[in-house]
């Protein structure tokens, strides 16, 4: 089993590398997010261990890019970040778990084994059935209605991806802002974009929860 390890702290990276290799894993280690991203598209990996604050593209951005290109392998963040907003951003990017520094390497082993055993983000089918005849192909980020593909812009795809990930839950404008744009956006623009997306559905799919946000029902 091959693991991609992104960690810019040399001592910690080497410690994790040697520990995992002793357990029988094959590990490719990187100190730069850009180098790790290149490797991700050059080789096949079974799991990613990602620090967040690293040179080049950060861990959040790397995982988001991986998900946008249909890579569903499990990802665990290894980070000193502890605030709720950071944790939320990581999970919205598509991670399976967090392990906070400092940590015991045996704990890391248990978290890796759990992620692999539970096959986080991996399902026997990439197709997610949605209400009113809609289905979503999670590997290609494609929405269909009764077998017909619905054309979406890049922004609309990101908004829909978040809604599908959190189906059954209300997605707030703030969550859209963080997941889709990653920076401050005029709330009016978010409303305009979500309304454009809703108009593409001949049958209702996205419900407006007044004063709170939007939801796709289970």
N, C-alpha and C positions, 0 to 999 in steps of 0.2 A: 504494500500500500504506500502510495506516494503523497507526501504532505508538502504544501507550500508554506514556508515560514517567513513572515515579514516582521523584522524587529531590528531597530537601528542601534540598540544598546548592545555593544559587542559581547560583553561578559554574559549577559542573559541569553543572547542569541546562541552562543556556542554551548552554553549549559543546556538549553532546550534541545539543540541539535544532537548533542552527544547522548542525552537521556533517551530521546526518541529512537535514535539509531540502535541503542542498546536493547530497546524493546522490539526491534525488528522492522521499524518503519524506514522507508527511504525518504530523506528530507532534503529539499532544495531551500537554502536560506538566503535571504536578501535583506540589505539594509536600506534600500531605496524602493519606494513605491513604484516608480517607473520601471525599474528592472523586474520587479515582481509581476507587474502587469504584462510585460512582454513575455515573460516565461509562462504565464497563465494561458496565453494563446499559442504557445509553441509546444507545450507538453500537456499531458493528461494528468490531473491531480484528483485525489479522492477527498481531500479536506484542506482548508486554509486556516492558518493561524495568523492573525493580523494585528499588529500594533496600529494605533491610530495616528499619532503624531510622528511622522517619519519624513525624511527628505523626499521631494518630488510629490507625486500624487499621494494623498493620505489614505489611510485604511478604509474610511467610509467611502471615499470616491472610488477606490479600487473595487470594493465589493459592489457598489452600485453599477459600475461599468460592467462587471462580470454578469450581474443579473440581467442587465439590459441586453446582453448578448446570449442569453439563454443558458448560462452556466449555473447549474443548480446544486453543485457540490456544497456540503456543509461548511460553514465558516464560524470560527470562534474568535472574538476579539480579546486580545491580551493588552490591557491598558490600565493606566493610573487614573483615568477619568472616572469620576464618581457621581457627577450631577445627573439628575433625572433627564434633562434635555439631551445630554450626550448618550445616555443609555437608550432613550427613545429613538434617536437618530440611527443608532446602530441596528436596532431591531427593524426599523423601517427600511434600512438598506438591504436587509435580508439575512442578518446573522442568526445563528441558532443559539448562541450562548455568549456570555461574557465571563472572563476570569480577571479579577482585579489584582494589580501588582501591589505589594509583593505576594507571591503565592508559592505553595509547595508543589514541586514537580509531580508528585503523586496525585495531587488534586487535578493537575492538568491531564494526566493519564486517564483519570476517571471521566473527565468531561469529554475527552476525545472518544473514549469507548462508548459513552452514552450517545454522542452525536452520530457516530457511525452505526450503532445498533438501532437507534430510532430512525435512521435514514432521514434526518431533518431535511425538509424541502423536497425530498424525493418521494414520488408516489408511483403506483403501478401504472397510472395514466396521467399524462400531462394535461388532459382536458378537465376543466372544472365546469360542472353544470350550474347554470344560474337561472333565476326565475324567468318566466314568460318566453321560453324557447331559446334563450341565449346560452352560449357556451364560450368558454375562454381557454385558449391554448396557452398555458403558462410557459412553455418552452419557446414559443415564437411570439408571445405577446400579441396574439390575434384574437379579436372578438368576432363571433359568428352568431347569426340569428337564423335558426332553422336551416343551417348549412351554408348560408350566404355570408361571406366575409364583409365586415363593415369597415370602410376606410377611415382611418383616424390619423390625426397629426401626431408629431412626436410628443407634444405637450398633453394631448388628449390620452395618448397611450400611457403616459406616466400617471396621470390622474386616475385612469381606470385601473391601472396596476395596483395603486394604493387601495382603492375601493374594493377590489377583489381580495387583496390580502387581508383586509379588515372587514370582510362581508359579515353582516349581522351587527356591526358596530357603526357608530356615527363617526365620520371623518370630519374634523373641524377645518375651517379655513387655515388655521395656523399649521395644521399637519400637512395640508396641501402645499403650503408655502415652503415648508422645510423639505418635503420629499421631492417636489417637482422642480422648484427653483433654487433651493438652498440659500436663499438670501431674501431680504425684505422686498415684498411685492405689494402694490396697491390692492387692498381687499376688493375693490371694484373690479379689477382685472381678473381676480380669481373667480368672482361670480360670473363674469362674462364668459370665461373659459368653460366653467362647468355647465352653464346654460347652453353653450354651443354643443357640448358633448351630449347633453340630455336630448337635444333636438334631433340627434342622429338616430334615435331609437323609435321605431314605429310602435313598439309596445313598451310600457313602462319598465324601467330597469333601475334607475337611480331615484331614490326618494328624497325629497327636500324635508329635512327635519327643522322646522322654522326656529330660528334663533340659535341653532346648534351647529348644523352642518348637513352632510349628505350621507346616504347609506344605500348599499345593495343588500337586500334581504337574503337570508339563507334559503 
